[in-house]
Amino acid sequence: MMGLLRNPVAYLSTSFVLFLVALPLISVGATRGPRFMVWAGLVALCLAALIPPVQRLVCGGEETGEGIDAAGSTDTKEAKP
């Protein structure tokens, strides 16, 4: 599981595939299919939505590069007079 969260392509692809699977499951289950398909789709939708925030909480401090620093500034270079 930790290997999945450390690889951005893997966790984003997993989340995307879960979103793609969830929407047809909810649609078919709500219109003509068995009722459990709606619940399976909702579970897949919730899991897909939770993967990126969980990754940020678990592995968020390991990223390096430019971004928003602790003070909230997006500029990482010092301004020279």
N, C-alpha and C positions, 0 to 999 in steps of 0.2 A: 504494500500500500504506500509506503513512504517513497519507493522508487517511482511510483506513478505521480506523486505530488511534487517530486523534484524535477520532473521533465515537463516543461510547459506545453510542448506539442502533445504529449500523452494526455495530460489532464484536461486540456481544452478540447481535444478531439473526443475524449470520453464524454465530456459534458455536452458537446454538440450532438453526438450520436444519441445520447439519452433524450435530448430535446426532440430530435427527429423521430424517435420511436414513440415518445410520449403523446404527441399531438394526434397521430392517427389512432392510437389506442383509446384515447379519451373520446374521440369522435365516433369511432365504430361502437364502442361500448355504450355510448349515450344514445345512439340511434337504433341499432338493431342487434348488437352483439350481446354476449353475456355481461352481467353487471360487474363481474370481477375485472373486466378489461378497463373499465373506468378507473377503478382503484389502482390497477397496475400502472396505468398511464399517469395518474396523479403521483404515485410513488416515484416513478421515473422522472417526472417533472420536478419534484422536490429535490431529488438527488442531483439532478443536473444543475439546479439553481444553487445548491449548497457546495458543490465542488470548488469553484473559484474562491469563495470566502474562506473555506477551510484551508485551502492551500496557502492563502495569505497569512492566516493565523499560525499555521504549523511551520511553514518554510519562508515566511515573509522577511525575516532578518538576514537571510543569506544572499539576497539579490545585491548586485553591485551595479553601478552605472548612474546615469543622471536621472533625476526625478525630483520629487518634492522632498526637501530636507526637513529636519525636525522643527525648524522655525516656520515652515509653511511656504517658504520661497521656492519657486521653480527654477530660479537661476542658480546654478552651482558654481559659477565662476565669480571671483571677486572683482568688483569694479575698481579700476585703477584711476587715480586722479590725473 
